[in-house]
């Protein structure tokens, strides 16, 4: 499970970088830039959730 969490975090960061390259800062919500902005937000949420899961597993192990 630990390796899967790390793989998902790395994939999420990769998606953030990929979508940031597609983002047009002058018109961030038009065309492909809108899709890229949504993709960045979704990948950031996924990374945040994986980090929270990782921390909760560490707390659970220390509790036992």
PDBQT receptor file of N, H, CA, C and O in Angstrom, charges set to zero:
ATOM      1  N   UNK A   1       0.833  -1.198   0.000  1.00  0.00    +0.000 N 
ATOM      2  CA  UNK A   1       0.000   0.000   0.000  1.00  0.00    +0.000 C 
ATOM      3  C   UNK A   1       0.872   1.254   0.000  1.00  0.00    +0.000 C 
ATOM      4  O   UNK A   1       0.546   2.259  -0.632  1.00  0.00    +0.000 OA
ATOM      5  N   UNK A   2       1.992   1.167   0.729  1.00  0.00    +0.000 N 
ATOM      6  H   UNK A   2       2.256   0.351   1.242  1.00  0.00    +0.000 HD
ATOM      7  CA  UNK A   2       2.870   2.326   0.823  1.00  0.00    +0.000 C 
ATOM      8  C   UNK A   2       3.448   2.701  -0.543  1.00  0.00    +0.000 C 
ATOM      9  O   UNK A   2       3.538   3.879  -0.888  1.00  0.00    +0.000 OA
ATOM     10  N   UNK A   3       3.836   1.689  -1.310  1.00  0.00    +0.000 N 
ATOM     11  H   UNK A   3       3.763   0.732  -1.030  1.00  0.00    +0.000 HD
ATOM     12  CA  UNK A   3       4.399   1.946  -2.635  1.00  0.00    +0.000 C 
ATOM     13  C   UNK A   3       3.338   2.524  -3.566  1.00  0.00    +0.000 C 
ATOM     14  O   UNK A   3       3.631   3.408  -4.370  1.00  0.00    +0.000 OA
ATOM     15  N   UNK A   4       2.103   2.027  -3.461  1.00  0.00    +0.000 N 
ATOM     16  H   UNK A   4       1.865   1.308  -2.807  1.00  0.00    +0.000 HD
ATOM     17  CA  UNK A   4       1.008   2.536  -4.290  1.00  0.00    +0.000 C 
ATOM     18  C   UNK A   4       0.746   4.016  -4.010  1.00  0.00    +0.000 C 
ATOM     19  O   UNK A   4       0.498   4.793  -4.933  1.00  0.00    +0.000 OA
ATOM     20  N   UNK A   5       0.801   4.397  -2.750  1.00  0.00    +0.000 N 
ATOM     21  H   UNK A   5       1.003   3.767  -2.001  1.00  0.00    +0.000 HD
ATOM     22  CA  UNK A   5       0.588   5.808  -2.396  1.00  0.00    +0.000 C 
ATOM     23  C   UNK A   5       1.676   6.679  -3.014  1.00  0.00    +0.000 C 
ATOM     24  O   UNK A   5       1.390   7.744  -3.560  1.00  0.00    +0.000 OA
ATOM     25  N   UNK A   6       2.933   6.221  -2.925  1.00  0.00    +0.000 N 
ATOM     26  H   UNK A   6       3.166   5.356  -2.482  1.00  0.00    +0.000 HD
ATOM     27  CA  UNK A   6       4.025   6.998  -3.521  1.00  0.00    +0.000 C 
ATOM     28  C   UNK A   6       3.884   7.094  -5.042  1.00  0.00    +0.000 C 
ATOM     29  O   UNK A   6       4.147   8.145  -5.626  1.00  0.00    +0.000 OA
ATOM     30  N   UNK A   7       3.470   6.001  -5.679  1.00  0.00    +0.000 N 
ATOM     31  H   UNK A   7       3.257   5.147  -5.204  1.00  0.00    +0.000 HD
ATOM     32  CA  UNK A   7       3.282   6.022  -7.131  1.00  0.00    +0.000 C 
ATOM     33  C   UNK A   7       2.178   7.004  -7.516  1.00  0.00    +0.000 C 
ATOM     34  O   UNK A   7       2.321   7.754  -8.482  1.00  0.00    +0.000 OA
ATOM     35  N   UNK A   8       1.070   7.001  -6.757  1.00  0.00    +0.000 N 
ATOM     36  H   UNK A   8       0.953   6.391  -5.973  1.00  0.00    +0.000 HD
ATOM     37  CA  UNK A   8      -0.028   7.928  -7.058  1.00  0.00    +0.000 C 
ATOM     38  C   UNK A   8       0.373   9.381  -6.831  1.00  0.00    +0.000 C 
ATOM     39  O   UNK A   8      -0.053  10.264  -7.575  1.00  0.00    +0.000 OA
ATOM     40  N   UNK A   9       1.185   9.634  -5.815  1.00  0.00    +0.000 N 
ATOM     41  H   UNK A   9       1.531   8.916  -5.211  1.00  0.00    +0.000 HD
ATOM     42  CA  UNK A   9       1.676  11.007  -5.583  1.00  0.00    +0.000 C 
ATOM     43  C   UNK A   9       2.552  11.452  -6.742  1.00  0.00    +0.000 C 
ATOM     44  O   UNK A   9       2.424  12.579  -7.219  1.00  0.00    +0.000 OA
ATOM     45  N   UNK A  10       3.442  10.579  -7.201  1.00  0.00    +0.000 N 
ATOM     46  H   UNK A  10       3.546   9.663  -6.814  1.00  0.00    +0.000 HD
ATOM     47  CA  UNK A  10       4.320  10.930  -8.323  1.00  0.00    +0.000 C 
ATOM     48  C   UNK A  10       3.512  11.154  -9.598  1.00  0.00    +0.000 C 
ATOM     49  O   UNK A  10       3.790  12.089 -10.349  1.00  0.00    +0.000 OA
ATOM     50  N   UNK A  11       2.514  10.304  -9.850  1.00  0.00    +0.000 N 
ATOM     51  H   UNK A  11       2.289   9.544  -9.240  1.00  0.00    +0.000 HD
ATOM     52  CA  UNK A  11       1.661  10.500 -11.023  1.00  0.00    +0.000 C 
ATOM     53  C   UNK A  11       0.878  11.810 -10.937  1.00  0.00    +0.000 C 
ATOM     54  O   UNK A  11       0.715  12.506 -11.939  1.00  0.00    +0.000 OA
ATOM     55  N   UNK A  12       0.400  12.141  -9.750  1.00  0.00    +0.000 N 
ATOM     56  H   UNK A  12       0.532  11.576  -8.936  1.00  0.00    +0.000 HD
ATOM     57  CA  UNK A  12      -0.321  13.400  -9.569  1.00  0.00    +0.000 C 
ATOM     58  C   UNK A  12       0.562  14.609  -9.830  1.00  0.00    +0.000 C 
ATOM     59  O   UNK A  12       0.137  15.572 -10.469  1.00  0.00    +0.000 OA
ATOM     60  N   UNK A  13       1.787  14.554  -9.336  1.00  0.00    +0.000 N 
ATOM     61  H   UNK A  13       2.132  13.772  -8.817  1.00  0.00    +0.000 HD
ATOM     62  CA  UNK A  13       2.722  15.659  -9.580  1.00  0.00    +0.000 C 
ATOM     63  C   UNK A  13       3.051  15.749 -11.066  1.00  0.00    +0.000 C 
ATOM     64  O   UNK A  13       3.175  16.844 -11.615  1.00  0.00    +0.000 OA
ATOM     65  N   UNK A  14       3.190  14.602 -11.710  1.00  0.00    +0.000 N 
ATOM     66  H   UNK A  14       3.089  13.713 -11.264  1.00  0.00    +0.000 HD
ATOM     67  CA  UNK A  14       3.434  14.595 -13.157  1.00  0.00    +0.000 C 
ATOM     68  C   UNK A  14       2.276  15.214 -13.933  1.00  0.00    +0.000 C 
ATOM     69  O   UNK A  14       2.494  15.951 -14.895  1.00  0.00    +0.000 OA
ATOM     70  N   UNK A  15       1.051  14.917 -13.518  1.00  0.00    +0.000 N 
ATOM     71  H   UNK A  15       0.875  14.319 -12.737  1.00  0.00    +0.000 HD
ATOM     72  CA  UNK A  15      -0.119  15.519 -14.176  1.00  0.00    +0.000 C 
ATOM     73  C   UNK A  15      -0.177  17.030 -13.944  1.00  0.00    +0.000 C 
ATOM     74  O   UNK A  15      -0.571  17.781 -14.837  1.00  0.00    +0.000 OA
ATOM     75  N   UNK A  16       0.208  17.470 -12.768  1.00  0.00    +0.000 N 
ATOM     76  H   UNK A  16       0.529  16.860 -12.043  1.00  0.00    +0.000 HD
ATOM     77  CA  UNK A  16       0.245  18.908 -12.495  1.00  0.00    +0.000 C 
ATOM     78  C   UNK A  16       1.233  19.597 -13.426  1.00  0.00    +0.000 C 
ATOM     79  O   UNK A  16       0.931  20.643 -14.001  1.00  0.00    +0.000 OA
ATOM     80  N   UNK A  17       2.411  19.008 -13.571  1.00  0.00    +0.000 N 
ATOM     81  H   UNK A  17       2.657  18.158 -13.105  1.00  0.00    +0.000 HD
ATOM     82  CA  UNK A  17       3.437  19.601 -14.443  1.00  0.00    +0.000 C 
ATOM     83  C   UNK A  17       2.970  19.593 -15.903  1.00  0.00    +0.000 C 
ATOM     84  O   UNK A  17       3.137  20.581 -16.617  1.00  0.00    +0.000 OA
ATOM     85  N   UNK A  18       2.387  18.478 -16.340  1.00  0.00    +0.000 N 
ATOM     86  H   UNK A  18       2.252  17.674 -15.760  1.00  0.00    +0.000 HD
ATOM     87  CA  UNK A  18       1.909  18.390 -17.727  1.00  0.00    +0.000 C 
ATOM     88  C   UNK A  18       0.825  19.423 -18.001  1.00  0.00    +0.000 C 
ATOM     89  O   UNK A  18       0.864  20.115 -19.019  1.00  0.00    +0.000 OA
ATOM     90  N   UNK A  19      -0.147  19.527 -17.092  1.00  0.00    +0.000 N 
ATOM     91  H   UNK A  19      -0.178  18.965 -16.266  1.00  0.00    +0.000 HD
ATOM     92  CA  UNK A  19      -1.235  20.484 -17.300  1.00  0.00    +0.000 C 
ATOM     93  C   UNK A  19      -0.761  21.927 -17.161  1.00  0.00    +0.000 C 
ATOM     94  O   UNK A  19      -1.324  22.824 -17.788  1.00  0.00    +0.000 OA
ATOM     95  N   UNK A  20       0.259  22.158 -16.355  1.00  0.00    +0.000 N 
ATOM     96  H   UNK A  20       0.716  21.429 -15.846  1.00  0.00    +0.000 HD
ATOM     97  CA  UNK A  20       0.795  23.516 -16.245  1.00  0.00    +0.000 C 
ATOM     98  C   UNK A  20       1.448  23.949 -17.554  1.00  0.00    +0.000 C 
ATOM     99  O   UNK A  20       1.460  25.135 -17.882  1.00  0.00    +0.000 OA
ATOM    100  N   UNK A  21       1.989  22.990 -18.297  1.00  0.00    +0.000 N 
ATOM    101  H   UNK A  21       1.980  22.026 -18.030  1.00  0.00    +0.000 HD
ATOM    102  CA  UNK A  21       2.587  23.344 -19.590  1.00  0.00    +0.000 C 
ATOM    103  C   UNK A  21       1.516  23.701 -20.623  1.00  0.00    +0.000 C 
ATOM    104  O   UNK A  21       1.800  24.426 -21.576  1.00  0.00    +0.000 OA
ATOM    105  N   UNK A  22       0.307  23.207 -20.449  1.00  0.00    +0.000 N 
ATOM    106  H   UNK A  22       0.077  22.617 -19.674  1.00  0.00    +0.000 HD
ATOM    107  CA  UNK A  22      -0.800  23.496 -21.371  1.00  0.00    +0.000 C 
ATOM    108  C   UNK A  22      -1.580  24.756 -20.993  1.00  0.00    +0.000 C 
ATOM    109  O   UNK A  22      -2.419  25.219 -21.765  1.00  0.00    +0.000 OA
ATOM    110  N   UNK A  23      -1.310  25.303 -19.828  1.00  0.00    +0.000 N 
ATOM    111  H   UNK A  23      -0.628  24.927 -19.201  1.00  0.00    +0.000 HD
ATOM    112  CA  UNK A  23      -2.072  26.437 -19.311  1.00  0.00    +0.000 C 
ATOM    113  C   UNK A  23      -1.627  27.744 -19.968  1.00  0.00    +0.000 C 
ATOM    114  O   UNK A  23      -0.433  28.037 -20.041  1.00  0.00    +0.000 OA
ATOM    115  N   UNK A  24      -2.593  28.521 -20.441  1.00  0.00    +0.000 N 
ATOM    116  H   UNK A  24      -3.562  28.284 -20.381  1.00  0.00    +0.000 HD
ATOM    117  CA  UNK A  24      -2.340  29.850 -20.997  1.00  0.00    +0.000 C 
ATOM    118  C   UNK A  24      -2.733  30.857 -19.928  1.00  0.00    +0.000 C 
ATOM    119  O   UNK A  24      -3.904  30.954 -19.563  1.00  0.00    +0.000 OA
ATOM    120  N   UNK A  25      -1.758  31.605 -19.426  1.00  0.00    +0.000 N 
ATOM    121  H   UNK A  25      -0.806  31.526 -19.722  1.00  0.00    +0.000 HD
ATOM    122  CA  UNK A  25      -2.022  32.506 -18.304  1.00  0.00    +0.000 C 
ATOM    123  C   UNK A  25      -2.830  33.739 -18.691  1.00  0.00    +0.000 C 
ATOM    124  O   UNK A  25      -3.419  34.385 -17.824  1.00  0.00    +0.000 OA
ATOM    125  N   UNK A  26      -2.868  34.072 -19.963  1.00  0.00    +0.000 N 
ATOM    126  H   UNK A  26      -2.390  33.547 -20.668  1.00  0.00    +0.000 HD
ATOM    127  CA  UNK A  26      -3.655  35.234 -20.383  1.00  0.00    +0.000 C 
ATOM    128  C   UNK A  26      -5.148  34.914 -20.422  1.00  0.00    +0.000 C 
ATOM    129  O   UNK A  26      -5.973  35.762 -20.083  1.00  0.00    +0.000 OA
ATOM    130  N   UNK A  27      -5.498  33.698 -20.833  1.00  0.00    +0.000 N 
ATOM    131  H   UNK A  27      -4.828  33.009 -21.109  1.00  0.00    +0.000 HD
ATOM    132  CA  UNK A  27      -6.896  33.246 -20.859  1.00  0.00    +0.000 C 
ATOM    133  C   UNK A  27      -6.977  31.884 -20.171  1.00  0.00    +0.000 C 
ATOM    134  O   UNK A  27      -7.045  30.858 -20.847  1.00  0.00    +0.000 OA
ATOM    135  N   UNK A  28      -6.970  31.859 -18.841  1.00  0.00    +0.000 N 
ATOM    136  H   UNK A  28      -6.914  32.692 -18.292  1.00  0.00    +0.000 HD
ATOM    137  CA  UNK A  28      -6.848  30.567 -18.149  1.00  0.00    +0.000 C 
ATOM    138  C   UNK A  28      -8.082  29.679 -18.221  1.00  0.00    +0.000 C 
ATOM    139  O   UNK A  28      -7.977  28.490 -17.922  1.00  0.00    +0.000 OA
ATOM    140  N   UNK A  29      -9.245  30.195 -18.603  1.00  0.00    +0.000 N 
ATOM    141  H   UNK A  29      -9.331  31.161 -18.846  1.00  0.00    +0.000 HD
ATOM    142  CA  UNK A  29     -10.450  29.373 -18.600  1.00  0.00    +0.000 C 
ATOM    143  C   UNK A  29     -11.085  29.232 -19.979  1.00  0.00    +0.000 C 
ATOM    144  O   UNK A  29     -12.268  28.907 -20.083  1.00  0.00    +0.000 OA
ATOM    145  N   UNK A  30     -10.324  29.468 -21.024  1.00  0.00    +0.000 N 
ATOM    146  H   UNK A  30      -9.364  29.732 -20.940  1.00  0.00    +0.000 HD
ATOM    147  CA  UNK A  30     -10.836  29.331 -22.390  1.00  0.00    +0.000 C 
ATOM    148  C   UNK A  30     -10.129  28.174 -23.092  1.00  0.00    +0.000 C 
ATOM    149  O   UNK A  30      -8.905  28.057 -23.032  1.00  0.00    +0.000 OA
ATOM    150  N   UNK A  31     -10.902  27.328 -23.750  1.00  0.00    +0.000 N 
ATOM    151  H   UNK A  31     -11.896  27.423 -23.799  1.00  0.00    +0.000 HD
ATOM    152  CA  UNK A  31     -10.335  26.244 -24.555  1.00  0.00    +0.000 C 
ATOM    153  C   UNK A  31      -9.583  25.222 -23.724  1.00  0.00    +0.000 C 
ATOM    154  O   UNK A  31     -10.053  24.775 -22.678  1.00  0.00    +0.000 OA
ATOM    155  N   UNK A  32      -8.399  24.861 -24.215  1.00  0.00    +0.000 N 
ATOM    156  H   UNK A  32      -8.017  25.225 -25.064  1.00  0.00    +0.000 HD
ATOM    157  CA  UNK A  32      -7.584  23.858 -23.527  1.00  0.00    +0.000 C 
ATOM    158  C   UNK A  32      -7.062  24.352 -22.182  1.00  0.00    +0.000 C 
ATOM    159  O   UNK A  32      -6.734  23.545 -21.312  1.00  0.00    +0.000 OA
ATOM    160  N   UNK A  33      -6.984  25.651 -22.007  1.00  0.00    +0.000 N 
ATOM    161  H   UNK A  33      -7.250  26.307 -22.713  1.00  0.00    +0.000 HD
ATOM    162  CA  UNK A  33      -6.513  26.184 -20.733  1.00  0.00    +0.000 C 
ATOM    163  C   UNK A  33      -7.504  25.886 -19.613  1.00  0.00    +0.000 C 
ATOM    164  O   UNK A  33      -7.100  25.656 -18.473  1.00  0.00    +0.000 OA
ATOM    165  N   UNK A  34      -8.775  25.888 -19.922  1.00  0.00    +0.000 N 
ATOM    166  H   UNK A  34      -9.103  26.075 -20.848  1.00  0.00    +0.000 HD
ATOM    167  CA  UNK A  34      -9.782  25.545 -18.915  1.00  0.00    +0.000 C 
ATOM    168  C   UNK A  34      -9.660  24.103 -18.467  1.00  0.00    +0.000 C 
ATOM    169  O   UNK A  34      -9.763  23.798 -17.279  1.00  0.00    +0.000 OA
ATOM    170  N   UNK A  35      -9.441  23.224 -19.426  1.00  0.00    +0.000 N 
ATOM    171  H   UNK A  35      -9.357  23.472 -20.391  1.00  0.00    +0.000 HD
ATOM    172  CA  UNK A  35      -9.254  21.807 -19.108  1.00  0.00    +0.000 C 
ATOM    173  C   UNK A  35      -7.982  21.622 -18.292  1.00  0.00    +0.000 C 
ATOM    174  O   UNK A  35      -7.953  20.834 -17.347  1.00  0.00    +0.000 OA
ATOM    175  N   UNK A  36      -6.937  22.346 -18.657  1.00  0.00    +0.000 N 
ATOM    176  H   UNK A  36      -6.961  22.987 -19.425  1.00  0.00    +0.000 HD
ATOM    177  CA  UNK A  36      -5.672  22.253 -17.924  1.00  0.00    +0.000 C 
ATOM    178  C   UNK A  36      -5.827  22.768 -16.492  1.00  0.00    +0.000 C 
ATOM    179  O   UNK A  36      -5.279  22.176 -15.563  1.00  0.00    +0.000 OA
ATOM    180  N   UNK A  37      -6.563  23.855 -16.307  1.00  0.00    +0.000 N 
ATOM    181  H   UNK A  37      -7.008  24.335 -17.063  1.00  0.00    +0.000 HD
ATOM    182  CA  UNK A  37      -6.763  24.398 -14.964  1.00  0.00    +0.000 C 
ATOM    183  C   UNK A  37      -7.545  23.415 -14.088  1.00  0.00    +0.000 C 
ATOM    184  O   UNK A  37      -7.224  23.228 -12.914  1.00  0.00    +0.000 OA
ATOM    185  N   UNK A  38      -8.565  22.794 -14.665  1.00  0.00    +0.000 N 
ATOM    186  H   UNK A  38      -8.826  22.945 -15.619  1.00  0.00    +0.000 HD
ATOM    187  CA  UNK A  38      -9.339  21.798 -13.925  1.00  0.00    +0.000 C 
ATOM    188  C   UNK A  38      -8.464  20.578 -13.619  1.00  0.00    +0.000 C 
ATOM    189  O   UNK A  38      -8.552  20.001 -12.535  1.00  0.00    +0.000 OA
ATOM    190  N   UNK A  39      -7.640  20.200 -14.560  1.00  0.00    +0.000 N 
ATOM    191  H   UNK A  39      -7.568  20.669 -15.441  1.00  0.00    +0.000 HD
ATOM    192  CA  UNK A  39      -6.731  19.070 -14.353  1.00  0.00    +0.000 C 
ATOM    193  C   UNK A  39      -5.721  19.334 -13.260  1.00  0.00    +0.000 C 
ATOM    194  O   UNK A  39      -5.395  18.438 -12.482  1.00  0.00    +0.000 OA
ATOM    195  N   UNK A  40      -5.219  20.567 -13.194  1.00  0.00    +0.000 N 
ATOM    196  H   UNK A  40      -5.484  21.295 -13.827  1.00  0.00    +0.000 HD
ATOM    197  CA  UNK A  40      -4.270  20.938 -12.143  1.00  0.00    +0.000 C 
ATOM    198  C   UNK A  40      -4.944  20.858 -10.776  1.00  0.00    +0.000 C 
ATOM    199  O   UNK A  40      -4.371  20.327  -9.824  1.00  0.00    +0.000 OA
ATOM    200  N   UNK A  41      -6.155  21.385 -10.685  1.00  0.00    +0.000 N 
ATOM    201  H   UNK A  41      -6.620  21.816 -11.458  1.00  0.00    +0.000 HD
ATOM    202  CA  UNK A  41      -6.877  21.346  -9.408  1.00  0.00    +0.000 C 
ATOM    203  C   UNK A  41      -7.199  19.911  -8.986  1.00  0.00    +0.000 C 
ATOM    204  O   UNK A  41      -7.073  19.565  -7.812  1.00  0.00    +0.000 OA
ATOM    205  N   UNK A  42      -7.610  19.086  -9.937  1.00  0.00    +0.000 N 
ATOM    206  H   UNK A  42      -7.713  19.367 -10.891  1.00  0.00    +0.000 HD
ATOM    207  CA  UNK A  42      -7.946  17.698  -9.618  1.00  0.00    +0.000 C 
ATOM    208  C   UNK A  42      -6.711  16.918  -9.173  1.00  0.00    +0.000 C 
ATOM    209  O   UNK A  42      -6.772  16.151  -8.212  1.00  0.00    +0.000 OA
ATOM    210  N   UNK A  43      -5.601  17.110  -9.866  1.00  0.00    +0.000 N 
ATOM    211  H   UNK A  43      -5.552  17.732 -10.646  1.00  0.00    +0.000 HD
ATOM    212  CA  UNK A  43      -4.370  16.408  -9.496  1.00  0.00    +0.000 C 
ATOM    213  C   UNK A  43      -3.853  16.895  -8.143  1.00  0.00    +0.000 C 
ATOM    214  O   UNK A  43      -3.341  16.102  -7.354  1.00  0.00    +0.000 OA
ATOM    215  N   UNK A  44      -3.985  18.187  -7.873  1.00  0.00    +0.000 N 
ATOM    216  H   UNK A  44      -4.401  18.832  -8.514  1.00  0.00    +0.000 HD
ATOM    217  CA  UNK A  44      -3.551  18.710  -6.569  1.00  0.00    +0.000 C 
ATOM    218  C   UNK A  44      -4.406  18.130  -5.451  1.00  0.00    +0.000 C 
ATOM    219  O   UNK A  44      -3.888  17.823  -4.377  1.00  0.00    +0.000 OA
ATOM    220  N   UNK A  45      -5.693  17.979  -5.682  1.00  0.00    +0.000 N 
ATOM    221  H   UNK A  45      -6.114  18.229  -6.555  1.00  0.00    +0.000 HD
ATOM    222  CA  UNK A  45      -6.577  17.365  -4.681  1.00  0.00    +0.000 C 
ATOM    223  C   UNK A  45      -6.190  15.908  -4.444  1.00  0.00    +0.000 C 
ATOM    224  O   UNK A  45      -6.166  15.448  -3.302  1.00  0.00    +0.000 OA
ATOM    225  N   UNK A  46      -5.887  15.184  -5.516  1.00  0.00    +0.000 N 
ATOM    226  H   UNK A  46      -5.906  15.557  -6.444  1.00  0.00    +0.000 HD
ATOM    227  CA  UNK A  46      -5.500  13.781  -5.384  1.00  0.00    +0.000 C 
ATOM    228  C   UNK A  46      -4.197  13.643  -4.599  1.00  0.00    +0.000 C 
ATOM    229  O   UNK A  46      -4.076  12.760  -3.750  1.00  0.00    +0.000 OA
ATOM    230  N   UNK A  47      -3.224  14.512  -4.879  1.00  0.00    +0.000 N 
ATOM    231  H   UNK A  47      -3.322  15.229  -5.568  1.00  0.00    +0.000 HD
ATOM    232  CA  UNK A  47      -1.958  14.477  -4.149  1.00  0.00    +0.000 C 
ATOM    233  C   UNK A  47      -2.202  14.793  -2.678  1.00  0.00    +0.000 C 
ATOM    234  O   UNK A  47      -1.647  14.130  -1.802  1.00  0.00    +0.000 OA
ATOM    235  N   UNK A  48      -3.015  15.785  -2.403  1.00  0.00    +0.000 N 
ATOM    236  H   UNK A  48      -3.466  16.324  -3.115  1.00  0.00    +0.000 HD
ATOM    237  CA  UNK A  48      -3.321  16.150  -1.022  1.00  0.00    +0.000 C 
ATOM    238  C   UNK A  48      -3.996  14.994  -0.288  1.00  0.00    +0.000 C 
ATOM    239  O   UNK A  48      -3.664  14.718   0.865  1.00  0.00    +0.000 OA
ATOM    240  N   UNK A  49      -4.932  14.320  -0.937  1.00  0.00    +0.000 N 
ATOM    241  H   UNK A  49      -5.202  14.543  -1.873  1.00  0.00    +0.000 HD
ATOM    242  CA  UNK A  49      -5.598  13.181  -0.308  1.00  0.00    +0.000 C 
ATOM    243  C   UNK A  49      -4.631  12.033  -0.039  1.00  0.00    +0.000 C 
ATOM    244  O   UNK A  49      -4.737  11.367   0.990  1.00  0.00    +0.000 OA
ATOM    245  N   UNK A  50      -3.698  11.795  -0.943  1.00  0.00    +0.000 N 
ATOM    246  H   UNK A  50      -3.611  12.337  -1.779  1.00  0.00    +0.000 HD
ATOM    247  CA  UNK A  50      -2.714  10.734  -0.724  1.00  0.00    +0.000 C 
ATOM    248  C   UNK A  50      -1.775  11.072   0.433  1.00  0.00    +0.000 C 
ATOM    249  O   UNK A  50      -1.389  10.189   1.199  1.00  0.00    +0.000 OA
ATOM    250  N   UNK A  51      -1.413  12.328   0.557  1.00  0.00    +0.000 N 
ATOM    251  H   UNK A  51      -1.726  13.045  -0.066  1.00  0.00    +0.000 HD
ATOM    252  CA  UNK A  51      -0.560  12.743   1.673  1.00  0.00    +0.000 C 
ATOM    253  C   UNK A  51      -1.311  12.602   2.995  1.00  0.00    +0.000 C 
ATOM    254  O   UNK A  51      -0.739  12.164   3.993  1.00  0.00    +0.000 OA
ATOM    255  N   UNK A  52      -2.585  12.972   3.002  1.00  0.00    +0.000 N 
ATOM    256  H   UNK A  52      -3.050  13.328   2.191  1.00  0.00    +0.000 HD
ATOM    257  CA  UNK A  52      -3.397  12.812   4.214  1.00  0.00    +0.000 C 
ATOM    258  C   UNK A  52      -3.526  11.331   4.573  1.00  0.00    +0.000 C 
ATOM    259  O   UNK A  52      -3.441  10.971   5.747  1.00  0.00    +0.000 OA
ATOM    260  N   UNK A  53      -3.731  10.473   3.575  1.00  0.00    +0.000 N 
ATOM    261  H   UNK A  53      -3.800  10.765   2.621  1.00  0.00    +0.000 HD
ATOM    262  CA  UNK A  53      -3.813   9.034   3.820  1.00  0.00    +0.000 C 
ATOM    263  C   UNK A  53      -2.514   8.496   4.392  1.00  0.00    +0.000 C 
ATOM    264  O   UNK A  53      -2.523   7.674   5.308  1.00  0.00    +0.000 OA
ATOM    265  N   UNK A  54      -1.404   8.959   3.853  1.00  0.00    +0.000 N 
ATOM    266  H   UNK A  54      -1.396   9.627   3.108  1.00  0.00    +0.000 HD
ATOM    267  CA  UNK A  54      -0.093   8.524   4.331  1.00  0.00    +0.000 C 
ATOM    268  C   UNK A  54       0.119   8.945   5.785  1.00  0.00    +0.000 C 
ATOM    269  O   UNK A  54       0.616   8.161   6.593  1.00  0.00    +0.000 OA
ATOM    270  N   UNK A  55      -0.250  10.159   6.113  1.00  0.00    +0.000 N 
ATOM    271  H   UNK A  55      -0.654  10.796   5.457  1.00  0.00    +0.000 HD
ATOM    272  CA  UNK A  55      -0.095  10.643   7.490  1.00  0.00    +0.000 C 
ATOM    273  C   UNK A  55      -1.013   9.883   8.439  1.00  0.00    +0.000 C 
ATOM    274  O   UNK A  55      -0.612   9.556   9.555  1.00  0.00    +0.000 OA
ATOM    275  N   UNK A  56      -2.240   9.598   8.010  1.00  0.00    +0.000 N 
ATOM    276  H   UNK A  56      -2.566   9.864   7.102  1.00  0.00    +0.000 HD
ATOM    277  CA  UNK A  56      -3.166   8.871   8.880  1.00  0.00    +0.000 C 
ATOM    278  C   UNK A  56      -2.680   7.443   9.123  1.00  0.00    +0.000 C 
ATOM    279  O   UNK A  56      -2.873   6.909  10.215  1.00  0.00    +0.000 OA
ATOM    280  N   UNK A  57      -2.059   6.822   8.134  1.00  0.00    +0.000 N 
ATOM    281  H   UNK A  57      -1.902   7.256   7.247  1.00  0.00    +0.000 HD
ATOM    282  CA  UNK A  57      -1.503   5.485   8.334  1.00  0.00    +0.000 C 
ATOM    283  C   UNK A  57      -0.342   5.522   9.320  1.00  0.00    +0.000 C 
ATOM    284  O   UNK A  57      -0.193   4.605  10.129  1.00  0.00    +0.000 OA
ATOM    285  N   UNK A  58       0.483   6.565   9.267  1.00  0.00    +0.000 N 
ATOM    286  H   UNK A  58       0.362   7.309   8.610  1.00  0.00    +0.000 HD
ATOM    287  CA  UNK A  58       1.590   6.698  10.233  1.00  0.00    +0.000 C 
ATOM    288  C   UNK A  58       1.058   6.877  11.639  1.00  0.00    +0.000 C 
ATOM    289  O   UNK A  58       1.582   6.281  12.579  1.00  0.00    +0.000 OA
ATOM    290  N   UNK A  59       0.025   7.688  11.799  1.00  0.00    +0.000 N 
ATOM    291  H   UNK A  59      -0.401   8.173  11.035  1.00  0.00    +0.000 HD
ATOM    292  CA  UNK A  59      -0.580   7.891  13.111  1.00  0.00    +0.000 C 
ATOM    293  C   UNK A  59      -1.190   6.601  13.625  1.00  0.00    +0.000 C 
ATOM    294  O   UNK A  59      -1.082   6.292  14.812  1.00  0.00    +0.000 OA
ATOM    295  N   UNK A  60      -1.826   5.849  12.748  1.00  0.00    +0.000 N 
ATOM    296  H   UNK A  60      -1.913   6.100  11.784  1.00  0.00    +0.000 HD
ATOM    297  CA  UNK A  60      -2.436   4.584  13.143  1.00  0.00    +0.000 C 
ATOM    298  C   UNK A  60      -1.381   3.574  13.589  1.00  0.00    +0.000 C 
ATOM    299  O   UNK A  60      -1.593   2.836  14.551  1.00  0.00    +0.000 OA
ATOM    300  N   UNK A  61      -0.246   3.540  12.893  1.00  0.00    +0.000 N 
ATOM    301  H   UNK A  61      -0.074   4.140  12.111  1.00  0.00    +0.000 HD
ATOM    302  CA  UNK A  61       0.836   2.626  13.283  1.00  0.00    +0.000 C 
ATOM    303  C   UNK A  61       1.425   3.008  14.638  1.00  0.00    +0.000 C 
ATOM    304  O   UNK A  61       1.747   2.131  15.441  1.00  0.00    +0.000 OA
ATOM    305  N   UNK A  62       1.568   4.306  14.900  1.00  0.00    +0.000 N 
ATOM    306  H   UNK A  62       1.307   5.018  14.249  1.00  0.00    +0.000 HD
ATOM    307  CA  UNK A  62       2.110   4.755  16.189  1.00  0.00    +0.000 C 
ATOM    308  C   UNK A  62       1.113   4.520  17.321  1.00  0.00    +0.000 C 
ATOM    309  O   UNK A  62       1.505   4.305  18.468  1.00  0.00    +0.000 OA
ATOM    310  N   UNK A  63      -0.164   4.562  16.996  1.00  0.00    +0.000 N 
ATOM    311  H   UNK A  63      -0.483   4.736  16.065  1.00  0.00    +0.000 HD
ATOM    312  CA  UNK A  63      -1.193   4.328  18.001  1.00  0.00    +0.000 C 
ATOM    313  C   UNK A  63      -1.164   2.881  18.482  1.00  0.00    +0.000 C 
ATOM    314  O   UNK A  63      -1.367   2.601  19.664  1.00  0.00    +0.000 OA
ATOM    315  N   UNK A  64      -0.908   1.968  17.546  1.00  0.00    +0.000 N 
ATOM    316  H   UNK A  64      -0.744   2.196  16.586  1.00  0.00    +0.000 HD
ATOM    317  CA  UNK A  64      -0.850   0.551  17.901  1.00  0.00    +0.000 C 
ATOM    318  C   UNK A  64       0.448   0.266  18.552  1.00  0.00    +0.000 C 
ATOM    319  O   UNK A  64       0.710  -0.874  18.935  1.00  0.00    +0.000 OA
TER     320      UNK A  64
